[in-house]
Amino acid sequence: MPFAKRVVEPQLLCRYRVPSEEGLLFEDLVCVSNVALSRTLRQLSDLARHACSVFQELESDITSTGLRVRGLQGKIGRLQETCAGLDPKQEAVRKTTAGDSQLQILNYAESDADPLAGYYGPCPVLVTC
């Protein structure tokens, strides 16, 4: 369930509190419509303020993404220049067969995993009574 980040106020436009003592109780329609209209205007101004903050957040996110993209474009450009300067004919590449790579894998798997294991003996057991 998403959390509410912004709340538009006032939420209840046409509700009003009934006064406890004798008083004017919004008896005519003009008063009720004026209160509803003024609260609607307040709600619209609050909504405009929230829209402004949403657009500011969006602008900052887009700006940071643009900076990251420019950095990546620079890295790609430097990498392309480096690759263009390399000559594939000059670089020596050793040819291997499937058998060579299998031998390397077997030799790696059969090698001692911990070369220092032979230097240390088992821990002595201390018995106390």
C-alpha positions in Angstrom: 0.0 0.0 0.0 1.5 3.3 -1.0 2.1 6.0 1.6 0.5 9.4 1.1 3.1 11.9 0.3 0.9 14.9 -0.1 -2.6 15.7 1.3 -4.8 18.3 -0.3 -6.6 20.4 2.3 -9.4 21.1 3.0 -10.9 17.8 2.3 -14.5 18.3 3.4 -15.7 21.3 1.5 -19.3 21.7 2.5 -19.3 20.4 6.0 -19.6 22.8 8.9 -19.6 22.7 12.6 -22.9 23.2 14.4 -22.5 25.9 17.0 -23.4 24.8 20.5 -25.2 28.0 21.5 -27.7 29.9 19.6 -26.3 31.3 16.5 -26.4 31.5 12.7 -26.7 28.0 11.4 -26.1 28.6 7.6 -29.7 28.7 7.0 -29.7 30.2 3.6 -28.2 28.7 0.5 -26.1 31.7 -0.3 -24.0 31.3 2.9 -23.5 27.6 2.2 -22.5 28.1 -1.4 -20.0 30.9 -0.4 -18.4 28.7 2.2 -18.2 25.8 -0.3 -16.7 28.2 -3.0 -14.1 29.6 -0.6 -13.0 26.2 0.5 -12.9 25.0 -3.1 -10.5 27.9 -3.9 -8.4 27.0 -0.9 -8.3 23.4 -2.1 -7.3 24.5 -5.6 -4.5 26.7 -4.2 -3.2 23.7 -2.1 -3.4 21.5 -5.2 -1.4 24.0 -7.2 1.3 24.1 -4.5 1.5 20.3 -4.5 1.7 20.4 -8.3 4.6 22.8 -8.1 6.5 20.6 -5.7 5.9 17.6 -7.9 7.3 19.4 -10.9 10.3 20.6 -8.9 11.0 17.0 -7.8 10.6 15.8 -11.4 13.0 18.5 -12.6 15.6 17.6 -10.1 15.3 13.9 -10.9 15.6 14.6 -14.7 18.6 16.9 -14.0 20.5 14.3 -12.0 19.7 11.6 -14.6 21.0 14.0 -17.3 24.2 14.5 -15.4 24.7 10.7 -15.1 23.9 10.2 -18.8 26.5 12.9 -19.7 29.1 11.1 -17.6 28.3 7.8 -19.2 28.6 9.4 -22.7 32.0 10.7 -21.8 33.1 7.3 -20.6 31.8 5.7 -23.8 33.6 8.4 -25.9 36.9 7.7 -24.2 36.4 4.0 -24.6 35.7 4.4 -28.3 38.9 6.5 -28.7 40.9 3.9 -26.9 39.4 1.1 -29.0 40.0 3.0 -32.2 43.7 3.4 -31.3 44.2 -0.3 -30.8 45.4 -2.4 -33.7 44.1 -5.9 -33.7 47.0 -7.2 -35.8 49.5 -6.1 -33.2 47.9 -7.8 -30.2 49.0 -11.4 -29.7 46.2 -13.8 -28.8 47.0 -17.3 -27.7 44.9 -20.0 -29.4 43.4 -22.5 -27.1 41.4 -25.6 -27.8 38.6 -27.1 -25.7 41.0 -29.7 -24.4 43.4 -27.0 -23.0 40.6 -25.2 -21.2 39.4 -28.5 -19.7 42.9 -29.3 -18.5 43.1 -25.9 -16.8 39.8 -26.5 -15.1 40.9 -29.9 -13.9 44.2 -28.6 -12.6 42.5 -25.8 -10.8 39.9 -28.2 -9.2 42.6 -30.7 -8.1 45.0 -28.1 -6.6 45.2 -27.6 -2.9 42.6 -25.0 -1.9 44.5 -23.9 1.2 48.3 -23.9 0.7 48.9 -22.9 4.3 46.9 -25.8 5.8 50.1 -28.0 6.0 51.9 -25.4 8.2 49.4 -25.6 11.1 48.6 -28.6 13.2 45.4 -29.4 15.0 44.6 -27.5 18.1 45.5 -29.3 21.4 42.6 -30.4 23.5 42.7 -29.1 27.0 41.0 -31.4 29.6 40.4 -30.0 33.0 38.9 -31.9 35.9 
